Amino acid sequence: MPHWVRSSIPIVEIVLSVILVALILLQSKGSGLSNVFGGEGNIYSTKRGAEKVVFIATIITAALFFGIALINATL
């Protein structure tokens, strides 16, 4: 593996971690602290529009972060 690829993996991992944190914070922006600790019982609702896009982007970013972390651990 070329040296530039090996040295850029930690940078990619840091960028992915910042994006992942931002996406997670965007998801929990609407929920209050009482909902986090089991306050109100909300009825199940489907994700639509931008909320669904952020949810799917979070899953994809987490999978990429996990893959890059495994690659970084094996090198």
Summary of the structure (lengths in Angstrom):
residues: 75
radius of gyration: 16.6
end to end distance: 9.8
largest distance: 53.5
contacts: 153
relative contact order: 0.17
helix: 72%
strand: 0%
